[in-house]
Amino acid sequence: MTYTPQRTRPLRVLAAMSGGVDSAVAAARAAEAGHDVTGVHLALSANPQSFRTGARGCCTIEDSRDARRAADVIGIPFYVWDLADRFREDVVEDFVAEYEAGRTPNPCLRCNEKIKFAALLDKALALGFDAVCTGHYAKIVTLPDGSRELHRASDMAKDQSYVLGVLDEKQLAHALFPLGDTLTTKDEIRAEAERRGLAVAKKPDSHDICFIADGDTQGFLAQRLGKAEGDIVDESGTKIGTHEGAYGFTIGQRKGLRIGHPAADGKPRYVLDISPVDNTVTVGPAAALDVTGLTAIKPRWCGTAPTGPGVYTAQLRAHGGETEVSAELVDGELHVTFTEPVRGVAPGQAIVLYDDTRVVGSATIASTIRRQPATSTS
């Protein structure tokens, strides 16, 4: 598919270039659309050699060089900005603290909120840029009154609007997502990069948590928090095993429990609760994971905050599906009821609300309401 750039008023655009194919093509499309584009690579690691292992990780010297080469091919100025201290404080330390408190954070949302569309955007605006451009797959729709809405990408298979649900109205007013409104497969994006002469065309995508290059989250947390042996108990409180740190578990986890004997019904057990106070992990049947509602805090709205109760669809994880909910903002907290029970919902996760394809906003899950475990099988 051939990309036809939209002709809009030329802007001074700062393109965040990670060194990957998506951000490189996004910067190239922005330049092709007639914008005055400058590329910038964010140095987010104090030890940049350590953040990539094959397709894992990012922010290495290799990535910086790849971004610079792409900028040279596109023909735009290029800089490297050191945001390592800010990234460590706002993303890495927050990640560790959340797990220590028994919650399950999403560092990509935190990075978008605190780094790419706070620290980076603030600096860009101070330097006279009009917008920040990234390679996210999401779409911005400008309304007749000039206000802007965040929508899902045209291609749902690549949609990344969930991790952008933390952006507020001001940030959306200065955001540019050139990849979001075209129906192109990833292979077509790579083919476009190759046609443009971008050497990152065949570079593997980064995945998992960028600052845990080997993918071993439990090992990373153990290094930061140390081992702390505690009990694994069943729903009655009976000890059935031990662990080396409650932070190494997430709600809904099945594998890695290392429980020596099977449940009475012979069926798998899942993590139901994590208590950092007494370092206890509670496990039980899958049916006990059914969540019928939740309360979420720190709401962020992609535009005007909704008033009164409303019916939406909700997404609970970056690669999860949608589920229908009713939601209402009460005294600054978001109260959500699910039409059908859902599983694997953990405090610390983000819930993102949608009105059709429009992103309404997001909030951080503080507590859940569970349906009583069914007596039948799950």
C-alpha positions as CSV (number, residue, x, y, z in Angstrom):
1,M,0.0,0.0,0.0
2,T,1.3,3.4,-0.9
3,Y,1.2,6.1,1.8
4,T,-0.3,9.4,0.7
5,P,0.6,12.1,3.3
6,Q,-2.2,14.3,4.6
7,R,-1.6,17.9,3.7
8,T,-2.0,20.0,6.8
9,R,-0.6,23.3,8.0
10,P,3.2,22.8,8.3
11,L,4.3,22.4,11.9
12,R,7.6,22.3,13.7
13,V,7.7,18.7,14.8
14,L,10.0,16.9,17.2
15,A,10.0,13.2,16.2
16,A,10.9,10.8,18.9
17,M,13.1,8.2,17.2
18,S,13.7,5.0,19.2
19,G,15.9,3.4,16.6
20,G,13.1,1.1,15.5
21,V,11.2,0.9,12.2
22,D,7.9,2.4,13.4
23,S,9.3,5.7,14.7
24,A,11.6,6.0,11.6
25,V,8.7,5.6,9.2
26,A,6.6,8.0,11.3
27,A,9.3,10.7,11.1
28,A,9.7,10.1,7.4
29,R,5.9,10.5,6.9
30,A,5.8,13.7,8.9
31,A,8.6,15.1,6.8
32,E,6.9,14.0,3.6
33,A,3.7,15.8,4.8
34,G,5.7,19.1,4.7
35,H,6.4,19.5,8.4
36,D,9.7,20.9,9.6
37,V,10.9,17.8,11.4
38,T,13.8,17.3,13.9
39,G,14.6,13.8,15.2
40,V,15.5,13.2,18.8
41,H,16.6,9.9,20.5
42,L,15.9,9.6,24.2
43,A,18.8,8.2,26.2
44,L,16.9,6.5,29.0
45,S,19.6,4.3,30.5
46,A,22.6,5.5,32.5
47,N,24.2,2.3,31.2
48,P,22.9,2.2,27.6
49,Q,24.8,-1.0,26.6
50,S,22.5,-3.0,28.9
51,F,19.0,-2.4,27.6
52,R,18.9,-4.7,24.5
53,T,19.2,-8.4,24.1
54,G,18.1,-9.4,20.6
55,A,14.5,-8.2,20.2
56,R,14.3,-7.3,23.9
57,G,15.0,-4.0,25.4
58,C,15.7,-0.6,23.9
59,C,17.7,2.6,24.4
60,T,21.1,1.2,23.6
61,I,24.0,2.9,21.8
62,E,23.1,0.7,18.9
63,D,19.5,2.1,18.9
64,S,20.9,5.7,19.1
65,R,23.0,5.0,16.0
66,D,20.2,3.4,14.1
67,A,18.0,6.4,14.8
68,R,20.8,8.8,13.7
69,R,21.2,6.9,10.4
70,A,17.5,7.0,9.8
71,A,17.4,10.8,10.4
72,D,20.3,11.2,7.9
73,V,18.4,9.3,5.3
74,I,15.2,11.3,5.9
75,G,17.3,14.4,5.8
76,I,16.3,15.9,9.1
77,P,18.4,17.3,12.0
78,F,19.0,14.8,14.9
79,Y,19.9,15.1,18.6
80,V,20.2,12.8,21.6
81,W,18.6,14.0,24.8
82,D,19.6,12.5,28.1
83,L,16.4,11.7,30.1
84,A,18.0,8.8,32.1
85,D,17.5,10.3,35.5
86,R,13.9,11.2,34.8
87,F,13.2,7.8,33.4
88,R,14.8,6.0,36.4
89,E,12.7,8.1,38.9
90,D,9.4,8.2,37.1
91,V,9.3,4.8,35.4
92,V,11.8,2.3,36.8
93,E,11.6,3.2,40.5
94,D,7.8,3.6,40.2
95,F,7.7,0.0,38.7
96,V,9.7,-1.4,41.6
97,A,7.6,0.4,44.2
98,E,4.3,-0.7,42.7
99,Y,5.4,-4.4,42.8
100,E,6.7,-4.0,46.3
101,A,3.2,-2.7,47.3
102,G,1.6,-5.8,45.8
103,R,0.3,-4.0,42.7
104,T,0.9,-4.7,38.9
105,P,2.0,-1.6,37.1
106,N,2.3,-0.9,33.3
107,P,5.6,0.9,32.7
108,C,4.7,1.7,29.1
109,L,1.8,3.9,30.2
110,R,3.9,5.5,32.8
111,C,6.6,6.2,30.2
112,N,4.1,7.8,27.8
113,E,2.7,9.9,30.6
114,K,5.8,11.0,32.3
115,I,8.5,10.9,29.6
116,K,7.3,11.1,26.0
117,F,4.3,13.4,26.6
118,A,5.4,15.3,29.7
119,A,9.2,15.7,29.9
120,L,9.7,15.5,26.2
121,L,6.7,17.5,25.2
122,D,7.4,20.2,27.8
123,K,10.9,20.6,26.5
124,A,9.7,20.6,22.9
125,L,7.2,23.3,23.5
126,A,9.8,25.4,25.4
127,L,12.1,25.2,22.3
128,G,9.3,26.4,20.0
129,F,8.1,23.1,18.5
130,D,4.4,22.6,17.8
131,A,4.1,18.9,18.2
132,V,5.8,15.6,19.2
133,C,5.6,12.8,16.7
134,T,5.9,9.1,17.7
135,G,5.5,5.8,15.9
136,H,2.5,4.7,18.0
137,Y,-0.5,3.1,16.2
138,A,-3.3,5.4,17.2
139,K,-5.3,8.1,15.6
140,I,-6.1,11.7,16.4
141,V,-9.3,13.2,15.1
142,T,-9.7,17.0,15.0
143,L,-13.3,18.2,15.5
144,P,-14.9,21.3,13.8
145,D,-14.3,23.4,17.0
146,G,-10.6,22.5,16.9
147,S,-10.6,20.1,19.8
148,R,-8.9,16.7,19.3
149,E,-9.9,13.2,20.2
150,L,-7.8,10.1,20.6
151,H,-9.1,7.1,18.7
152,R,-8.0,3.5,18.1
153,A,-5.8,2.9,15.1
154,S,-7.4,2.1,11.8
155,D,-5.9,-1.4,12.0
156,M,-7.1,-2.9,15.3
157,A,-4.4,-5.6,15.1
158,K,-1.7,-3.0,15.7
159,D,-3.7,-0.6,17.9
160,Q,-1.7,1.0,20.7
161,S,-4.3,3.4,22.1
162,Y,-4.4,1.6,25.4
163,V,-0.9,2.8,26.4
164,L,-1.8,6.3,25.3
165,G,-4.9,6.5,27.4
166,V,-3.0,8.6,29.9
167,L,-2.7,11.6,27.5
168,D,-4.8,14.7,28.5
169,E,-6.3,17.3,26.2
170,K,-3.3,19.6,26.2
171,Q,-0.9,16.7,25.3
172,L,-3.2,15.5,22.5
173,A,-3.2,19.0,21.1
174,H,0.5,18.6,20.5
175,A,0.7,15.0,19.4
176,L,1.2,13.5,16.0
177,F,0.8,9.8,15.1
178,P,1.5,9.3,11.4
179,L,1.0,5.6,11.5
180,G,-2.4,5.4,13.1
181,D,-4.7,6.3,10.2
182,T,-3.5,3.9,7.5
183,L,-4.4,0.3,7.1
184,T,-1.0,-1.2,6.7
185,T,0.4,-4.4,8.0
186,K,3.7,-4.5,9.8
187,D,5.2,-6.1,6.7
188,E,4.0,-3.2,4.6
189,I,5.6,-0.7,7.1
190,R,8.9,-2.6,6.8
191,A,8.5,-2.6,3.0
192,E,7.9,1.2,3.1
193,A,11.0,1.6,5.3
194,E,13.0,-0.4,2.8
195,R,11.7,1.8,-0.1
196,R,12.8,4.8,1.8
197,G,16.3,3.4,2.3
198,L,15.9,3.1,6.0
199,A,18.3,0.4,7.3
200,V,16.0,-0.4,10.3
201,A,13.5,-2.0,7.9
202,K,14.4,-5.5,9.1
203,K,15.2,-4.7,12.7
204,P,13.2,-6.8,15.1
205,D,10.6,-5.1,17.2
206,S,11.3,-4.5,20.9
207,H,8.9,-6.2,23.3
208,D,8.3,-6.9,26.9
209,I,9.6,-4.3,29.5
210,C,12.3,-2.2,27.8
211,F,14.5,-1.9,31.0
212,I,14.5,-5.6,31.7
213,A,16.4,-6.8,28.6
214,D,16.5,-10.5,29.6
215,G,12.7,-10.6,30.3
216,D,13.3,-11.9,33.8
217,T,11.0,-9.6,35.8
218,Q,11.2,-11.7,38.9
219,G,15.0,-11.7,38.8
220,F,15.1,-7.9,38.2
221,L,12.8,-7.3,41.2
222,A,14.8,-9.7,43.4
223,Q,17.9,-7.8,42.7
224,R,16.2,-4.5,43.7
225,L,14.1,-5.8,46.7
226,G,16.0,-8.9,47.9
227,K,14.6,-12.3,48.7
228,A,11.9,-12.4,51.3
229,E,10.5,-15.8,52.1
230,G,6.8,-16.0,52.8
231,D,3.8,-18.3,52.8
232,I,1.6,-19.4,50.0
233,V,-1.9,-20.2,51.4
234,D,-5.2,-21.4,50.1
235,E,-8.5,-19.6,50.5
236,S,-8.9,-21.0,54.0
237,G,-5.5,-19.6,55.1
238,T,-3.9,-23.0,55.2
239,K,-0.2,-22.9,54.3
240,I,0.5,-25.0,51.2
241,G,3.9,-23.7,50.1
242,T,6.5,-20.9,50.3
243,H,7.8,-18.3,48.0
244,E,10.9,-16.0,47.9
245,G,9.1,-12.7,47.6
246,A,5.4,-11.8,47.1
247,Y,6.5,-9.2,44.5
248,G,7.3,-12.0,42.1
249,F,3.6,-12.8,41.6
250,T,0.7,-11.3,39.8
251,I,-3.1,-11.7,40.2
252,G,-4.3,-14.6,37.9
253,Q,-0.8,-16.2,37.7
254,R,-0.9,-20.0,37.2
255,K,2.7,-21.0,36.4
256,G,5.6,-20.9,38.7
257,L,3.7,-21.3,42.0
258,R,5.8,-24.4,42.9
259,I,3.1,-25.8,45.2
260,G,4.1,-29.3,46.2
261,H,0.7,-31.0,46.2
262,P,-2.4,-30.7,44.0
263,A,-5.7,-29.0,45.0
264,A,-8.4,-31.2,46.5
265,D,-10.3,-31.1,43.2
266,G,-7.2,-31.8,41.2
267,K,-7.6,-28.6,39.2
268,P,-5.0,-25.8,38.7
269,R,-4.7,-23.0,41.2
270,Y,-4.2,-19.3,40.5
271,V,-2.9,-16.3,42.4
272,L,-6.0,-14.6,44.0
273,D,-4.3,-12.1,46.3
274,I,-0.9,-10.6,47.2
275,S,-0.4,-9.2,50.6
276,P,2.8,-7.2,51.0
277,V,2.0,-6.5,54.6
278,D,2.5,-10.1,55.8
279,N,4.3,-11.3,52.6
280,T,1.6,-13.8,51.8
281,V,0.3,-15.1,48.5
282,T,-3.2,-16.6,48.4
283,V,-4.1,-19.1,45.7
284,G,-7.4,-20.7,44.7
285,P,-9.6,-21.9,41.8
286,A,-10.0,-20.0,38.5
287,A,-13.7,-19.2,39.4
288,A,-12.5,-17.1,42.4
289,L,-10.8,-14.7,39.9
290,D,-14.1,-13.5,38.5
291,V,-14.4,-9.8,39.0
292,T,-17.7,-8.0,38.7
293,G,-16.6,-4.5,39.4
294,L,-13.7,-2.2,40.5
295,T,-12.7,1.1,41.8
296,A,-10.0,3.1,40.0
297,I,-8.1,6.2,41.1
298,K,-6.0,9.0,39.4
299,P,-8.3,9.3,36.4
300,R,-6.9,11.0,33.3
301,W,-9.3,12.1,30.6
302,C,-8.5,12.5,26.9
303,G,-10.7,15.6,26.7
304,T,-13.5,16.7,29.0
305,A,-14.3,14.4,31.9
306,P,-17.5,12.5,31.6
307,T,-20.4,13.4,33.8
308,G,-22.9,11.0,35.3
309,P,-23.0,7.2,34.7
310,G,-22.3,5.9,31.2
311,V,-21.9,2.7,29.3
312,Y,-18.5,2.1,27.6
313,T,-16.2,-0.7,26.5
314,A,-13.0,-1.1,28.6
315,Q,-9.6,-2.6,28.0
316,L,-7.6,-3.9,30.9
317,R,-4.2,-4.7,29.4
318,A,-2.2,-3.7,26.4
319,H,-3.0,-6.8,24.3
320,G,-6.4,-7.6,25.9
321,G,-9.8,-7.5,24.4
322,E,-12.7,-5.2,25.1
323,T,-15.4,-5.8,27.6
324,E,-18.6,-3.8,28.2
325,V,-18.9,-1.8,31.4
326,S,-20.9,0.9,33.1
327,A,-18.8,3.5,34.8
328,E,-19.3,6.7,36.8
329,L,-16.9,9.2,38.4
330,V,-17.7,9.6,42.1
331,D,-15.7,12.0,44.3
332,G,-12.7,11.7,42.0
333,E,-12.8,7.8,41.8
334,L,-14.0,5.8,38.9
335,H,-16.5,3.2,39.8
336,V,-16.9,0.4,37.2
337,T,-19.3,-2.5,36.9
338,F,-18.7,-5.2,34.3
339,T,-21.6,-6.6,32.2
340,E,-20.0,-10.0,32.4
341,P,-17.3,-11.0,35.0
342,V,-13.7,-10.8,33.9
343,R,-10.5,-12.4,35.2
344,G,-6.9,-11.4,35.7
345,V,-7.7,-8.0,37.0
346,A,-5.1,-6.6,39.4
347,P,-4.6,-3.4,41.4
348,G,-2.1,-1.2,39.7
349,Q,-3.2,-2.1,36.2
350,A,-4.8,0.6,34.1
351,I,-8.4,0.5,32.9
352,V,-8.9,2.4,29.7
353,L,-12.5,3.4,28.7
354,Y,-13.7,3.7,25.1
355,D,-16.8,5.1,23.4
356,D,-16.7,3.1,20.2
357,T,-13.2,3.9,18.9
358,R,-12.7,7.0,20.9
359,V,-10.5,6.8,24.0
360,V,-12.4,8.4,26.8
361,G,-9.6,8.2,29.4
362,S,-7.9,5.9,31.9
363,A,-7.5,5.3,35.6
364,T,-5.4,3.1,37.9
365,I,-7.2,0.1,39.4
366,A,-7.2,0.4,43.2
367,S,-9.5,-2.4,44.3
368,T,-11.8,-5.1,42.7
369,I,-15.1,-6.6,43.6
370,R,-15.2,-10.4,43.2
371,R,-18.0,-12.7,42.6
372,Q,-18.2,-15.6,45.1
373,P,-16.4,-18.7,43.7
374,A,-18.8,-21.0,41.9
375,T,-19.3,-24.4,43.4
376,S,-19.2,-25.9,39.9
377,T,-16.1,-26.1,37.8
378,S,-14.7,-23.0,36.1
